[in-house]
Amino acid sequence: MISLSNKEGQKEQVLFIGKTLASLGFTLIGTKGTSDFYNANGIKCQTVNKIGGGRPDVLDVIMNKEVCLVINTPKAKRNYAVDRKTIRKVCLKYKVPYITTLAGAVAAVQGIDATKSANAGVGGVCSLQEYHAMIR
């Protein structure tokens, strides 16, 4: 689930996030502005209502476990602060990772991509000592 406030000002990063997640097999769900932006740029994105904008809304998709990651970079206005706090609480309650900055989202997407590419679906975790032993 993606809701980004500054899509045009940081277009390159926003498009990178959407294209990479889509190429990794994620289904994108965004609030209206974000969804319209991605669809206009050739990245398929479903639309979900903002809080109070009708059902289902952002909270519904989180509580119904329809999302595995939330990227929310709201504007710094008073009503957005309440929504941001509410979304954060619901994400914590339902154990959904929650990213609040564009830089954090880019880093997370790069990490997901690197992990999927390196492990080709195998997965696995190594200790720091095991990684160190692999250095030759």
GIGI-V297452 format. One record per pair of residues at least 24 apart in sequence whose C-alpha atoms are under 10 Angstrom apart, sorted by the first residue. I is the first residue (numbers start at 1). J is the second residue. D is the distance in Angstrom with one decimal. If there is no record, write none. Layout:
<<I:J:D> <I:J:D>>
This chain:
<<1:27:8.7> <1:28:6.2> <1:29:4.7> <1:30:5.4> <1:31:8.0> <1:34:9.9> <1:35:9.9> <1:45:9.5> <1:46:9.3> <1:47:9.4> <1:48:8.6> <1:58:7.9> <1:61:8.4> <1:62:8.5> <1:66:9.0> <1:67:6.2> <1:68:8.0> <1:69:6.3> <1:70:4.8> <1:71:6.2> <1:72:8.0> <1:98:9.6> <2:28:7.2> <2:29:6.2> <2:30:4.6> <2:31:6.8> <2:32:10.0> <2:34:7.1> <2:35:8.2> <2:45:9.3> <2:47:9.7> <2:48:9.5> <2:58:9.5> <2:67:9.9> <2:69:8.4> <2:70:6.0> <2:71:4.8> <2:72:5.9> <2:73:8.5> <2:99:9.5> <2:105:9.9> <3:29:8.7> <3:30:5.6> <3:31:5.5> <3:32:8.4> <3:33:7.9> <3:34:5.8> <3:35:8.3> <3:48:9.7> <3:50:9.0> <3:58:9.3> <3:70:8.2> <3:71:6.2> <3:72:4.8> <3:73:6.3> <3:74:7.2> <3:100:9.6> <4:30:8.5> <4:31:8.3> <4:33:8.1> <4:34:6.1> <4:35:9.6> <4:37:9.9> <4:71:7.5> <4:72:5.9> <4:73:5.0> <4:74:6.3> <4:75:8.5> <4:100:9.2> <4:101:9.0> <4:102:8.1> <5:33:8.4> <5:34:8.0> <5:72:8.2> <5:73:5.8> <5:74:5.2> <5:75:5.7> <5:76:9.4> <5:102:9.7> <6:34:9.4> <6:73:8.0> <6:74:8.5> <6:75:8.1> <6:102:9.1> <7:33:8.7> <7:34:7.3> <7:37:7.5> <7:38:9.4> <7:102:9.9> <8:37:8.7> <10:102:8.7> <11:37:9.6> <13:102:7.5> <13:103:8.4> <13:105:9.1> <13:106:6.9> <14:38:8.7> <14:102:7.7> <14:103:10.0> <14:105:9.0> <14:106:8.3> <15:41:8.0> <15:42:9.7> <15:43:8.4> <16:105:10.0> <16:106:7.6> <16:109:8.7> <16:110:9.5> <17:71:10.0> <17:102:9.0> <17:105:7.2> <17:106:6.1> <17:107:9.4> <17:108:9.2> <17:109:6.4> <17:110:8.6> <18:42:9.9> <18:43:6.8> <18:44:8.8> <18:45:8.7> <18:106:9.8> <18:109:9.1> <19:43:6.5> <19:44:9.2> <20:106:9.6> <20:109:7.0> <20:110:8.2> <20:112:9.3> <20:113:7.5> <21:109:6.9> <21:110:9.4> <21:112:8.6> <21:113:8.1> <23:113:9.3> <24:109:9.6> <24:112:8.6> <24:113:7.1> <24:116:8.1> <24:117:9.4> <26:67:9.7> <26:68:9.3> <26:69:9.9> <27:67:8.9> <28:67:9.1> <29:58:9.3> <29:61:9.3> <29:66:9.6> <29:67:8.3> <29:70:9.5> <30:58:8.6> <30:70:9.6> <30:71:9.3> <30:72:9.6> <31:57:8.7> <31:58:7.8> <31:72:9.8> <50:83:8.9> <51:80:9.9> <51:83:7.0> <51:84:9.9> <51:86:9.2> <51:87:8.9> <52:83:9.6> <58:83:9.8> <58:87:7.8> <58:90:9.9> <59:83:9.7> <59:86:8.3> <59:87:6.6> <59:88:9.9> <59:89:10.0> <59:90:7.0> <59:91:8.7> <60:90:9.6> <62:87:8.6> <62:90:7.2> <62:91:6.9> <62:93:9.8> <62:94:7.3> <62:95:9.4> <62:96:7.6> <63:90:7.2> <63:91:8.2> <63:93:8.8> <63:94:6.5> <63:95:9.8> <63:96:9.4> <64:94:9.1> <65:91:10.0> <65:94:7.7> <65:95:9.5> <65:96:8.4> <67:91:10.0> <67:96:7.6> <67:97:9.6> <68:94:10.0> <68:95:8.9> <68:96:5.9> <68:97:7.1> <68:98:9.3> <69:95:9.5> <69:96:5.8> <69:97:5.1> <69:98:6.2> <69:99:8.0> <70:96:7.0> <70:97:6.2> <70:98:4.8> <70:99:6.2> <70:100:8.5> <70:105:9.4> <71:97:8.5> <71:98:5.9> <71:99:4.7> <71:100:6.1> <71:101:7.7> <71:102:8.2> <71:104:9.0> <71:105:6.7> <72:98:7.4> <72:99:6.2> <72:100:5.1> <72:101:7.3> <72:102:8.6> <72:105:9.1> <73:99:7.8> <73:100:5.0> <73:101:5.6> <73:102:6.9> <73:105:9.5> <74:100:7.9> <74:101:9.0>>
